[in-house]
Amino acid sequence: MDEQTGVTAQPRRTRAEIEQIVTEFEGSGLGRAEFCRRHSISLGTLNRYLKRMREQSHGGPGQDGLVPVELTGTESAADSDNVCGLVVVLSGGGRIEVGAGFHAATLKRLIHLIESM
């Protein structure tokens, strides 16, 4: 403990400990703030761990984390009178629904923003 500030320094966590915390968070079904309260870690620390793990799993910073998809169905969107748009399910369980005529660049920016939270 630092006698001047009264703060106890926490030892650095190993990579395995960080991976375990991230895995526990992802499986907990809790929001970030509630998970942090229950596990006595700061929100900033959890966010840093999540970002680090995301960068490692996607090949580092600069990767947008998007994956190619295949559209299936019997009708093309142009032939359909009832166009439903698009539903994107994010790796953390988030969900984005957009209607027909969405702007792809805006969707990409939105996904990036949500994943950086």
ZILINPE-V321618 format. One record per pair of residues at least 12 apart in sequence whose C-alpha atoms are under 8 Angstrom apart, sorted by sequence separation. I is the first residue (numbers start at 1). J is the second residue. D is the distance in whole Angstrom. If there is no record, write none. Layout:
BEGIN
[[I,J,D] [I,J,D]]
END
This chain:
BEGIN
[[85,97,8] [86,98,5] [85,98,6] [86,99,6] [32,46,8] [85,99,4] [86,100,7] [84,99,6] [85,100,4] [83,99,8] [84,100,6] [85,101,8] [83,100,6] [85,102,8] [22,46,8] [22,49,7] [22,50,6] [18,49,6] [22,53,8] [19,53,7] [64,112,7] [51,116,7] [26,92,7] [47,117,7]]
END
